[in-house]
Amino acid sequence: MTERDARLRIAAELRMFLPVSRRHEWQRVSPDGTSTLGHHVESAGIPLTEVGPMTVGGRGVGPSYHLAPGDVVEVRAVPRPQPLPNEPRFLLDVHLGTLSRRLRLLGVDAAYHNDMDDPALVEQANAERRVLLTQDRGLLRRRALWLGAYVRGSRPQDQLRDLLERFSPPLRPWTRCTACNGELVPAAKREVAPLLEAGTRRSFDAYGQCRGCGQVYWHGAHSGHLEEIVRSARQWAAGAPRS
């Protein structure tokens, strides 16, 4: 390191975004007088959506700060739970379909389309003030995007836990349609009977129906698996120890 260099101290939670060969606490950068701190952080591989407070000499600085030779920058991760002005609403990219259904099962507003390209996702997220969820770092770097978040984990249960710990959305299980995200309302058996198989009509009496698509719901053969998802989610939301 020379006297003209600056250093970034990367929080442990953010080092997963660094190239494997450079996954170190300290990162050396060379101030050039024009590139911002945000540019240097993103050039290292870290989406700014994942970055929390940054300080130089104990003084808070933003992504637009211009580094000076000798600067030492503390780059922290976004705080958890992440504060938002309103109850979080989400938009998930094409690769997170299972996560979207699990969020809806918990009553979390989660929009999802399996045929929407990146510009359309950004447009909808901005228009509806939804947090765009993705594992595509390039999508998170789009300047037009108002707010996004990188989803950690390869398994749906890990992804769900990550989202609950990060945003702490209120949970209202069994109140949303897992197919279209619409709201569920109680439905009289006689009203939905024409939509049911004979075996279902004989076996169940309590039903819900989606206001949007008309899908009918009841506690059926898969309720045990779904109840376990709900139980685990409530534990995570309450801050239970990891199991």
N, C-alpha and C positions, 0 to 999 in steps of 0.2 A: 504493500500500500504506500502511495506517495502522499505528500502534503496536499496535493490537489484533489485527492479522492475524498469521497464521503462514504459512510457506511450505513447500511440498513440492518437493524436487529429484528429479525423476523420471529414473530410469536410461534410457538410450537404447533399451534392449531393450523397455521397457514403454510407450514413447510411441505405439506402434501402436494401443494401446487407447484413446487419448484422441481426442475429437472433432477432426476435421481443423482446425477453426478455432482449437483450443486445444492443438495438438500442440507444446508448448514444454517446455523443460527445467524451468522454474520454474512452479509452480502456487500461486496464492494462495488461502488458505482462511480462514474466519472462525471461530475457536473460540467455541462457544456454551455450554461448560460441561457439556454432556450427550453430544454426539456423540463417538464414539471415533475414533481415527486410522484404524482399519479402515473405518469408515463413510465418512470423507472420501476415502480412497483408492478405495473402490468407487464412490462418487458421481462420481468423476472418470472412471470407466469401466474401471478396472483390476480384474480378478478377483483376490482375495487368493491364490488358488492359484498365481498367477504371481509373487507378491511374495516376495523373500527377506529378508535382514536389513534392518531399519530402525533408524536411529540419530538421536538428538537430542543435539547437542553431543558426539558421540563415544560416547554411552551407548546401548546397545541397548534398544529399546522394542518392545513387541508391539502387535498390532492393538487391544488394549483400552486402550491409553494415551490419556489425554485431553490434547489440545493446550492449550498455554498461549499467550497473546499473545507474539509475538516468536520463537516456536519455529521452528527451521529443521530440517526432517526430510529425511534422505537415504533415499530409497526405492529399494532395489536389486532386481534381478531374482533369481528363484530360482537358486541355483547349479547349474552343469552340470559333471559329472553330478550329478543330484539324489539325495542319500542317502536310502535307504529301509531299513527294518529287515530286510526279507527280499527275495528275488529278486522283481522286479516282475511282477505279473500285471495284465492289463488287461481293461476292459470298454468297448466302443466303441458310440457312439450310432448311430442309424439311418443317418446320412449318411456313415459311414466304413467301408462294407462292403469296398471295395477295399483299404483300409489293413489291415483285419482279416485278409484273406486273405494279404497279403504278410507280416504278422507271423507268421502260422501257418506259412507257407512257411519262415521262418527258425527255426522251433521255439519261438517265443515264445507263451506262454499268453495267448490273446486271445479272450475271449468276445464274441459279437455276436448281436443279434437285430434283425430288420427290422420288428418289430411291437411294440416295448416303449415305453411312455410314460415320461415323466421320473420320476415317483415310483417306478415299478418299477425303473428303472435305478439310482436312488439306493439302493433297498432291496437289490438284488443286489450292487452295489459294496460296500456296508457289510457285508453278510453274509459275502461271500467275500473281503473285504479286497483288492479290485481297484481299481486306479487308473482312474477314469472319464475316458475321452478324448472330447473334444467340441470343436466350434467354437461352441457355444451358451453365451454368457457368462452368461445367466440361469440355466442349469443349474448352472454352476460356483458360483453365488452361493447355492445352496440350503444353508441352515445345517445340515441333517441330513447332508450329504455328508461322509464322512470324509477323502477325498482325490480330487482331480481334476486335470486338466491340459488346457490349451488347446492344440489341435493347430494348428501354423502351416503355412501353405502351402495352395494350391488343387490342386496335382497330387499324386497318390499318392506319387511318388518323393520329392517335397519333404517331404511329411508323414512318410514313413518315416524320412528322414534326421533330421528334427527330433526324432522319438521316440528314435531310437538315440543321438543326441547328448545328449539330456536325461536318459534313464534308464539308458543303457548296459546293456541286458539281455544275458545270455549268449545267444549264437546257436548253435542246434543244427539246421541246415538239414535238411529232408526227414524230420523226426521227428514232425510233426503233420499232421492232416487239415485241408486248407484249407477243407473244407466244414463240418465240425462242431467242430473244435478238438481232436478226440480224438487219442490217441497212435497212431503207426504202428508195426507190428511186421512183420518179414519173413514172407512168405507163400509156400509152395511152389506152383509153377505148377499142379500137379495139383489142388490144393485150390481155387484161384480160377478154374480153366479154365472152369467153367460160367457165370461172370460176364463172360467176355471175348468180344469179337468174334473171328471166325476169323482176320482179318488180324493182330490183336494177338497172338493165341496163336502165330502163325507167326513173328512178328518179334521178340518179346521173351521173355526167360527169367527175369528178376529182377523180383520184385513185392513190394510192401508192402500191408498192409491195415489199415484203421482199426479199433481195438478197439471204438470206439463205434458207428459207423454201418455198418461193413462195406465202405466205399468202397475200391476197389482202385486202387493207384497203380503207375506204371512210367514210366521215362524215355522219353517219346514225342515227338511232333512239336513240342510247345511247350517242350521242355527247354532249348533255346538261350536263349529269352527268360527263362525262370525262372533259369537259371544266371547270366545277366547281373544279375538282381535280387540274387541271393545274392552275387555277386562285388562289386557296388557296396556292398552292406550291410556286407560284411566290411571293405572299405576305410574306410567311414565310421566303423565301430565302432573301427577301429584309429587313427582320427584322421588319416587321409590328407588332404592339401590338397584344397580344393574344386576341382572341374574344371568 
